[in-house]
Amino acid sequence: MHTGSEEISVLSRSPADKIMTHRAVRSGVAPAETVFQSLIAGAAVLMVVLVCAVFLTLVFNSLHSIKEFGFRFFYGTTWNPVTGEFGALPFLAGTLITSFLALAISLPFSLALAIHLGEYSTKGTIAALLQTAIELLAGIPSVIYGFWGLFVLVPMVRSLERMLGVNPVGVGIFTASLVLAIMIIPYSSSLGREVIRLVPDDLKEAAYSLGATRFEVVRKIVIPYVLSGITAGNLLALGRAIGETMAVTMVIGNSNTIPTSIFAPANTMASVIANEFTEATDHLYLSSLIEIGLLLFVVTMIINVAGKQIIKKMSIQV
């Protein structure tokens, strides 16, 4: 009877009492929720502040070079610290060529791995071994990739150049692109695998019920459905390739000229900074290197913004 009387008293409360109780509960929860919202908002603002601080720092420290060369710095082809003439076009070309060539080389392998792990081999020993290998590839330091490229890829590329009648240097754009392609495969394949696993089973089962084969389901259902996610993974890999320093520095040949072929030695914006930053004793020389860092920052930002627009259009189409 005591329990029943309590239930009756609760049910017999007036609407005003219920409102006061609800407000009391909310007043007890609100402070914690306010603190949580303040923390996540502060973290978001901090990220924006950090990006702006990096950008402004690069601009401030490259003002001497900006005033000295202006826009000529971006299309200049001469990099000569002795005469004080600096142009960033060879490094911009080297960065874009190696990054996009690496993306083109890695795309078939990363897509195949994503489809295999996301659709064909989702469980079992083989899938676990492949996923572990991909995670290990992503965790290997870039300097190890550089050493491996020097001792393994460079002799192989040199033999290929002899067969093609090219000057057998071994180091250059092509070798750097091969190393970068291996380095970025884990990023694009991992994200591709995750988005492929998110495809609703109802869509695939409907296609199977209509007589579609496994290949037709992958080609006509899975790939179109996750195209924006696969593109996002490739853009993430491209950003990784653009900013890579040590591995590229060790195998690209470090030539401050515009590359004439994919086998020619070259330099990227990151590699020239790594090679020459400690030697930059002159203020203009140092400012020019920092302006290259600013250019690399801007190029990365442009590619990210353009990639988001591409992903947005693909998502709308799907």
Protein Blocks (a to p, Z undefined) as FASTA:
>chain_A
ZZmmmmmmmmmpcfklmmmmmmmmmmmmmmmmmmmmmmmmmmmmmmmmmmmmmmmmmmmm
mmmmmmmnmmmlmmpcbdcfknopacfklmmmmmmmmmmmmmmmmmmmmmmmmmmmmmmm
mgcjklmmmmmmmmmmmmpcfklmmmmmmmmmmmmmmmmmmmnopacehpajklmmmmmm
mmmmmmmmmmmmmmmmmpcfklmmmmmmnopafklmmmmmmmmmmmmmmmmmmmmmmmmm
mmpmklmmmmnoppabdcfbfkbccddfklmmmmmmmmmmbfklmmmmmmmmmmmmmmmm
mmmmmmmmmmmmmmmmZZ
